[in-house]
Amino acid sequence: MNPLRCDQTPAWAALQALFEAFGRNFDLRKAFAEDSRRFESFSQDAPHVFADLSKNLVDDATQALLLELARQCTLEQHRDAMFAGDKINSTEQRAVLHWLLRNPALAPADISQPAAINVANELAAVHITLNAMLAYAQAVRADDAITDVVNIGIGGSDLGPQMAVLALDEFVLPCKRFHFVSNVDGHELAGVLKGLKPQSTLFLIASKTFTTTETMTNAHSARRWFEAQGGQDIARHFAALTTNVAAANAFGITTTFGFWDWVGGRYSLWSAIGLSIAVAIGAAGFREFLAGAHAMDQHFRTAELAQNLPVRLGLLDVWYRNFHGFGSRSIAPYSNALRRLPAYLQQLEMESNGKRVDMSGKALPFETAPVLWGEPGTNGQHAYFQMLHQGTSVVPVEFVAVKRAAHSPHELPGHHGKLLANALAQAQALMRGKEDAAGHKDFPGNRPSTFLLLEQLTPASLGALIALQEHRVFVSGAIWGINSFDQWGVELGKVLARDIEPRLASGNTDGLDASTAGLLARLRQRDLDA
């Protein structure tokens, strides 16, 4: 399959012409005034998520051309190839099957036919591991002697599990505490260990290869602390989420859960990497989490493009990045439980689509991934919303709100209503603006936003929300003609760090550039923490 790259399609040229003629000066306020049904036309339900897209800088003509762009870039065929198990990760010659991790075991009809036997075999292996992992999670939950669970990982082995455990706090087993350590800065691990006892702590070491520098440095330090504090039976107090069983055994670990090379780190919370989530919310809760994601998978696979929410969001991202020239997007979850969602989405989108070459390795003449950033509301309002409303750059905002407060609501009256009122008001203010002749209180308005609404924050709705974002990233990457599933840009700094670390001890600066050599020499003037 050799699809046309987006900038070589007739639809791309038509979108450029439309943008110059109408899109550049599109006014949301006028659009609402002229169309009493704009909200209905540009909003939709998807599994567990309601989306209001009406405050975005699009009209029917723009949306129709964006959908035609998707067809001309053979988006549907690329999507179907992923679900068929084709090796769409071409630079690593791997299939992309993270969606299979949440596919029900007894639903062979859900598996696309071209590679049905191979995919079905993979699915069987997925459920063998899933069942074993969930049985272990239940055993840990029932073990009253274990009061603290420490997940040691980095990147996808930390961001996803940490985000999900925090988000689902209302469902977390109250008699256990959950900690996440990722940074090789020893202050993080030391701060966690300070409040723990070895006999009541379980460490989960999350590293596919069991060689990740940051993770293994923290893991070895955790083991030394465990032994120094009188801890016994490493096999009981350490488990590994890895495919390198031999290395885990050499470490002293006998309980291991593996995963597959078709699971990228940023898509791995559905796999054994999600063990901390499973311990926190239980096997039934984890299966609900998977089911919510699977429901969104089915929506992405089967819904018509015009009512396919991941497709609409991904195309909107292309419209803003390549035609309006917006360089970033702000994520504003109006839910303290979702406070780590922006960090999670940063890796998901920027590690996936932060690429400058197409699938054939040729440099792209257009921009790709925007910068993602944000904080939970209402905190963000008192930090960076000044720039969103009155700054010189237009930044599309994605609001995420939860209709009902919580599974076990707090007894603090008035809070949730104020939270929701602020979310609605900020989206309204960005669009409406306010005139001030003096200038200082002038809000230009016409600033776009998307509003994603969950009925309630549950394992199922969180699963659906995450899968929505995964598929949205797939869509924009497919339109841009890039490989969203490798991450070579992560590697170079790791390689150089292995060279520099012994130089900090020896002082050898041979072959280094002047800046690195000068900084290394200055660092050696101080005592280094070995």
C-alpha positions in Angstrom: 0.0 0.0 0.0 1.6 3.3 -1.2 -0.9 6.0 -0.4 -0.5 9.6 -1.6 1.2 11.8 1.0 -1.3 14.4 2.2 0.4 17.3 0.6 0.2 15.6 -2.8 -3.6 15.1 -2.8 -6.2 17.2 -4.5 -8.0 17.6 -1.2 -4.9 19.2 0.4 -4.8 21.9 -2.4 -8.5 22.4 -2.0 -8.2 22.9 1.7 -5.4 25.4 1.1 -7.7 27.4 -1.2 -10.6 27.2 1.2 -8.4 28.4 4.1 -7.2 31.4 2.1 -10.7 32.3 1.0 -12.7 31.7 4.2 -10.8 29.7 6.8 -8.3 32.4 7.8 -11.0 34.8 8.8 -13.5 32.2 10.1 -15.6 33.7 13.0 -17.1 31.4 15.5 -19.6 34.0 16.8 -20.9 34.6 13.4 -21.1 30.8 12.7 -23.3 30.3 15.8 -25.4 33.3 14.9 -26.1 32.0 11.4 -26.7 28.3 12.3 -29.0 27.6 15.2 -28.2 23.9 14.9 -24.4 24.3 14.9 -24.1 22.6 18.3 -26.0 19.5 17.1 -24.1 19.4 13.9 -20.7 19.5 15.4 -21.2 17.4 18.5 -21.6 13.6 18.9 -21.7 10.7 21.2 -19.0 8.0 21.2 -18.6 5.1 23.7 -18.5 6.7 27.1 -17.5 10.1 25.7 -19.6 13.0 24.5 -17.7 15.5 22.3 -18.7 19.1 21.5 -16.6 20.2 18.5 -18.8 23.2 17.7 -16.4 25.8 19.1 -13.8 24.8 16.5 -12.9 26.8 13.4 -14.6 24.6 10.9 -17.8 24.6 8.9 -19.5 21.9 6.8 -17.4 22.6 3.8 -14.2 22.4 5.8 -15.2 19.1 7.4 -16.3 17.6 4.1 -12.9 18.4 2.6 -11.0 17.1 5.6 -13.0 13.8 5.3 -12.1 13.7 1.6 -8.4 14.2 2.5 -8.7 11.2 4.8 -10.1 9.1 1.9 -7.4 10.3 -0.5 -4.7 9.4 2.0 -6.4 5.9 2.3 -6.9 6.3 6.1 -9.5 3.6 6.2 -7.2 1.1 4.5 -4.4 2.0 6.9 -6.7 1.6 9.9 -7.9 -1.8 8.6 -4.3 -2.9 8.1 -3.5 -2.2 11.7 -6.6 -4.2 12.9 -5.6 -7.0 10.4 -2.2 -7.4 12.1 -0.2 -6.1 9.2 3.3 -4.8 9.9 2.5 -1.1 9.6 5.4 -0.2 11.9 7.6 -0.5 8.8 10.9 0.7 10.3 10.9 -2.0 12.9 8.9 -4.5 10.8 6.3 -5.0 13.5 2.6 -5.3 13.7 0.8 -2.7 15.8 -1.5 -4.7 18.0 -2.0 -2.8 21.3 -5.7 -2.9 20.6 -5.6 -6.7 20.9 -4.7 -6.3 24.6 -8.3 -5.2 25.2 -10.0 -7.5 22.7 -12.4 -10.0 24.4 -11.2 -13.6 24.4 -14.4 -15.0 23.1 -15.0 -12.6 20.2 -13.3 -14.1 17.2 -15.7 -12.3 14.9 -14.1 -9.0 16.1 -10.8 -10.1 14.6 -10.4 -9.0 10.9 -10.2 -11.9 8.5 -7.0 -11.3 6.4 -4.8 -12.4 9.2 -7.4 -14.0 11.4 -5.4 -17.1 12.4 -2.2 -15.3 13.3 -4.1 -12.6 15.2 -6.2 -15.2 17.0 -3.1 -17.0 18.2 -1.7 -13.7 19.5 -5.0 -13.1 21.2 -4.9 -16.4 23.0 -1.4 -15.6 24.3 -2.7 -12.2 25.5 -5.4 -13.8 27.6 -3.1 -16.4 29.1 -0.9 -13.6 30.4 -3.9 -11.4 31.3 -5.5 -14.1 33.4 -2.2 -14.9 35.2 -1.6 -11.2 35.9 -5.0 -10.6 37.2 -4.9 -13.7 39.4 -1.6 -12.4 40.9 -3.2 -8.9 41.3 -6.0 -10.5 43.3 -3.6 -12.4 45.5 -1.8 -9.2 46.3 -5.0 -7.4 47.0 -5.9 -10.2 49.5 -2.5 -10.1 51.2 -3.0 -7.8 54.2 0.7 -8.0 54.9 1.4 -5.9 51.7 0.4 -2.3 52.4 2.5 -0.5 49.8 3.1 -1.2 46.1 5.9 0.6 44.3 6.0 0.7 40.5 9.5 1.4 39.2 9.5 2.2 35.5 9.9 5.1 33.1 8.1 6.5 30.1 5.2 4.3 29.2 6.0 2.0 32.1 5.3 4.9 34.5 3.1 7.6 32.9 0.2 5.3 31.9 -0.1 3.3 35.2 0.4 6.4 37.3 -2.1 8.4 35.4 -4.7 5.6 35.6 -4.3 4.8 39.3 -4.6 8.5 40.2 -7.6 8.9 37.9 -9.4 5.9 39.4 -8.7 6.7 43.0 -12.3 6.3 43.9 -12.1 2.6 42.9 -8.7 1.9 44.5 -8.4 -0.6 47.4 -8.2 1.7 50.5 -5.9 -0.5 52.5 -3.0 -0.2 50.1 -0.9 2.7 49.0 0.6 3.1 45.5 3.8 4.8 44.6 5.5 5.5 41.3 9.2 6.0 40.8 10.6 6.9 37.4 13.4 9.6 37.7 17.0 8.4 38.0 17.4 11.4 40.4 17.8 9.5 43.6 15.7 12.1 45.5 12.5 10.6 44.1 13.2 7.0 45.2 14.6 8.1 48.5 11.5 10.1 49.2 9.3 7.1 48.6 11.4 4.7 50.5 11.5 7.0 53.5 7.9 6.0 54.5 8.1 2.3 53.7 8.9 -0.9 55.5 10.5 -3.8 53.6 8.2 -6.5 55.1 5.1 -4.7 53.8 6.3 -3.4 50.4 5.9 -5.0 47.0 8.1 -3.6 44.2 7.0 -3.9 40.6 10.0 -3.5 38.2 8.6 -2.5 34.8 11.1 -2.8 31.9 10.5 -4.8 28.8 14.3 -5.6 28.4 15.2 -5.4 32.1 18.0 -3.1 30.9 16.5 0.4 30.9 19.1 2.5 32.7 16.9 4.6 34.9 14.6 1.7 35.9 17.4 -0.7 36.7 19.4 1.9 38.6 16.3 2.5 40.8 15.6 -1.3 41.0 19.0 -2.1 42.3 18.9 0.8 44.8 15.5 -0.5 46.0 16.9 -4.0 46.4 19.9 -2.7 48.4 17.5 -0.7 50.6 15.3 -3.8 51.1 18.2 -5.9 52.2 19.8 -3.2 54.3 16.5 -2.7 56.2 16.4 -6.4 57.0 14.1 -7.4 54.2 14.0 -11.1 53.3 12.6 -13.1 50.4 13.2 -10.9 47.3 11.0 -13.4 45.3 8.0 -12.4 47.4 8.6 -8.7 47.5 9.7 -8.1 43.9 7.9 -8.9 40.6 9.0 -8.0 37.1 7.0 -6.8 34.1 9.5 -7.9 31.4 10.3 -10.3 28.6 13.8 -10.8 29.9 13.0 -13.6 32.4 16.7 -14.7 32.7 17.8 -11.2 33.8 14.8 -11.0 36.3 15.8 -14.3 37.7 19.4 -13.2 38.1 18.1 -10.2 40.1 16.2 -12.6 42.4 12.8 -12.3 40.9 10.7 -15.3 40.1 7.3 -13.7 39.4 7.4 -12.2 35.9 4.7 -11.2 33.4 5.7 -10.5 29.8 4.4 -8.7 26.8 5.2 -8.5 23.1 7.3 -6.5 20.7 4.1 -5.2 19.0 3.3 -3.2 22.2 5.0 0.2 22.2 5.7 1.6 25.6 3.2 4.4 25.3 0.5 1.9 24.5 1.5 -0.6 27.2 -0.8 0.2 30.2 -3.2 -2.4 28.8 -0.6 -5.1 29.1 1.3 -6.5 32.1 2.7 -3.0 32.6 -0.8 -2.2 34.0 -0.3 -4.6 36.9 -0.3 -1.7 39.4 -3.6 -0.6 38.0 -5.0 -4.2 38.4 -3.8 -4.4 42.0 -5.4 -1.0 42.7 -8.8 -1.5 41.1 -9.1 -5.3 41.0 -9.5 -7.8 38.2 -13.1 -6.9 37.5 -12.2 -3.2 37.4 -9.3 -3.8 35.1 -11.5 -5.8 32.7 -14.0 -2.9 32.7 -11.0 -0.6 31.8 -10.2 -2.9 28.9 -13.8 -3.1 27.9 -14.2 0.7 27.7 -11.2 0.8 25.4 -12.5 -2.0 23.3 -15.8 -0.2 22.8 -13.8 2.8 21.4 -11.8 0.5 19.2 -15.0 -0.8 17.7 -16.3 2.7 17.2 -13.1 3.6 15.4 -13.2 0.5 13.2 -16.9 0.7 12.2 -18.3 4.2 12.4 -18.6 6.2 9.2 -15.8 8.8 8.9 -18.2 11.7 9.3 -19.3 10.4 12.7 -16.1 8.7 13.8 -14.8 10.7 16.7 -11.1 9.7 16.6 -11.2 10.6 12.9 -12.8 13.9 13.4 -10.3 14.9 16.2 -7.3 13.7 14.2 -8.4 15.7 11.1 -9.0 18.7 13.2 -5.5 18.4 14.5 -4.2 18.4 10.9 -6.4 21.4 10.0 -5.0 23.5 12.9 -1.3 22.4 12.5 -0.9 22.6 8.8 -3.4 25.3 7.7 -3.9 27.6 10.7 -0.3 27.1 11.8 -1.2 26.5 15.5 1.9 25.1 17.1 0.5 23.7 20.3 -2.6 22.3 22.0 -3.5 22.8 25.7 -5.2 19.9 27.6 -7.3 21.2 30.5 -8.9 18.3 32.5 -11.5 19.8 34.9 -11.0 16.9 37.2 -8.2 16.6 39.8 -8.2 12.9 39.3 -7.1 13.4 35.7 -4.2 15.7 36.8 -1.6 13.4 35.1 -3.5 13.2 31.8 -1.6 16.0 30.1 1.7 14.4 30.9 0.4 11.0 29.6 -0.8 12.6 26.4 2.4 14.4 25.9 4.2 11.1 25.4 1.4 9.5 23.4 1.3 12.3 20.8 4.7 13.8 20.7 6.6 10.5 20.9 4.3 9.0 18.2 4.1 11.9 15.8 7.1 14.1 16.6 8.7 13.0 13.3 10.2 15.0 10.4 10.4 12.3 7.7 7.7 10.3 6.0 7.4 6.5 5.8 10.0 6.3 3.1 12.5 8.5 5.1 12.0 11.6 3.0 12.0 15.0 4.8 8.5 16.5 5.2 7.7 20.0 3.9 5.1 20.5 6.5 4.7 20.5 10.3 3.7 17.4 12.3 3.0 16.9 16.0 1.9 20.0 18.0 3.3 20.6 21.5 0.9 19.3 24.1 0.8 20.9 27.5 -1.6 21.7 30.3 -2.7 21.5 33.9 -6.0 20.6 35.6 -8.7 23.2 35.9 -9.2 25.4 37.8 -5.5 25.6 38.6 -4.6 26.4 35.0 -6.9 29.4 35.0 -4.7 31.0 37.5 -1.5 30.1 35.7 -1.5 30.1 31.9 -5.0 31.0 30.8 -4.0 34.7 30.6 -2.0 33.8 27.6 -4.8 31.6 26.1 -7.2 34.6 26.3 -5.0 37.6 25.5 -1.7 36.2 24.2 -0.4 36.7 20.7 -0.5 33.0 19.9 -3.7 31.1 19.3 -3.7 27.8 21.2 -6.6 25.4 20.7 -7.8 24.1 24.1 -9.2 20.6 24.9 -11.4 20.7 27.9 -12.1 17.3 29.6 -14.9 17.3 32.2 -16.9 14.8 34.2 -20.6 15.2 34.6 -21.1 13.4 37.9 -18.6 14.1 40.7 -17.4 10.6 41.7 -18.3 7.0 42.3 -18.0 7.7 46.1 -18.6 11.5 46.1 -17.0 13.7 48.7 -19.3 15.4 51.1 -18.3 19.0 50.2 -21.3 20.8 48.8 -20.9 23.2 45.9 -17.5 22.2 44.7 -18.4 20.2 41.6 -20.9 22.7 40.4 -18.3 25.5 40.6 -15.8 23.2 38.8 -18.2 22.6 35.9 -19.3 26.2 35.7 -15.6 27.3 35.3 -15.0 24.7 32.5 -18.1 26.0 30.6 -17.2 29.6 31.3 -13.6 29.3 30.1 -14.7 27.7 26.8 -17.4 30.3 26.3 -14.9 33.2 27.1 -12.3 31.9 24.7 -15.0 32.0 21.9 -16.9 35.2 22.8 -14.1 37.5 23.9 -14.8 41.0 25.1 -14.1 44.5 23.6 -12.2 47.2 25.5 -11.3 50.4 23.9 -8.4 50.9 26.2 -6.9 47.6 25.1 -5.9 46.1 28.4 -9.2 44.4 29.1 -9.8 43.5 25.4 -10.2 39.8 24.7 -10.1 39.0 21.0 -12.2 35.9 21.4 -12.7 33.5 18.4 -10.3 31.1 20.1 -11.1 27.5 19.5 -11.8 24.7 21.9 -13.1 21.1 22.1 -15.1 19.9 25.0 -15.0 16.2 26.0 -17.5 15.1 28.6 -17.6 11.9 30.5 -20.8 10.9 32.3 -18.7 9.6 35.2 -15.0 8.8 35.7 -15.0 5.0 35.8 -12.6 2.3 34.6 -14.7 1.9 31.5 -14.9 5.6 30.6 -11.2 6.2 31.3 -10.4 3.2 29.0 -12.5 4.7 26.3 -11.0 8.2 26.7 -7.4 6.8 26.4 -8.3 4.7 23.4 -9.9 7.7 21.8 -6.7 9.6 22.1 -4.6 6.7 20.8 -6.7 6.5 17.6 -6.8 10.2 17.2 -2.9 10.2 17.1 -3.1 7.3 14.6 -5.3 9.4 12.3 -3.1 12.5 12.2 0.0 10.4 11.8 -1.6 8.4 8.9 -2.6 11.7 7.2 0.9 13.0 7.5 2.3 9.7 6.1 4.6 9.1 9.1 5.3 6.0 11.2 3.6 6.8 14.5 4.9 3.6 16.2 8.7 4.0 16.3 10.7 6.4 18.5 14.3 6.5 17.3 14.6 10.1 18.6 14.7 8.7 22.2 17.9 6.7 21.5 20.7 9.1 20.8 20.8 10.8 24.2 20.8 7.4 25.9 23.9 6.3 23.8 25.8 9.5 24.6 25.0 9.2 28.3 26.7 5.8 28.4 29.9 7.5 27.1 29.6 10.5 29.4 29.0 8.8 32.7 32.5 7.3 33.1 34.0 10.6 32.0 32.4 12.3 35.0 34.5 9.9 37.2 37.7 10.0 35.1 37.6 13.6 33.9 38.5 12.5 30.4 37.2 15.1 27.9 39.0 13.7 24.7 36.8 14.1 21.7 34.1 16.1 23.4 32.8 19.4 22.1 33.9 22.5 24.0 30.5 23.0 25.7 30.2 19.5 27.0 33.8 19.4 28.0 33.5 22.7 29.9 30.3 21.6 31.7 31.8 18.3 32.6 34.9 20.0 34.1 32.7 22.3 36.1 30.7 19.5 37.5 33.8 17.7 38.6 34.7 20.7 40.7 31.9 19.6 43.1 31.5 16.3 44.9 29.4 13.9 42.7 26.9 11.6 44.3 28.3 8.2 43.3 
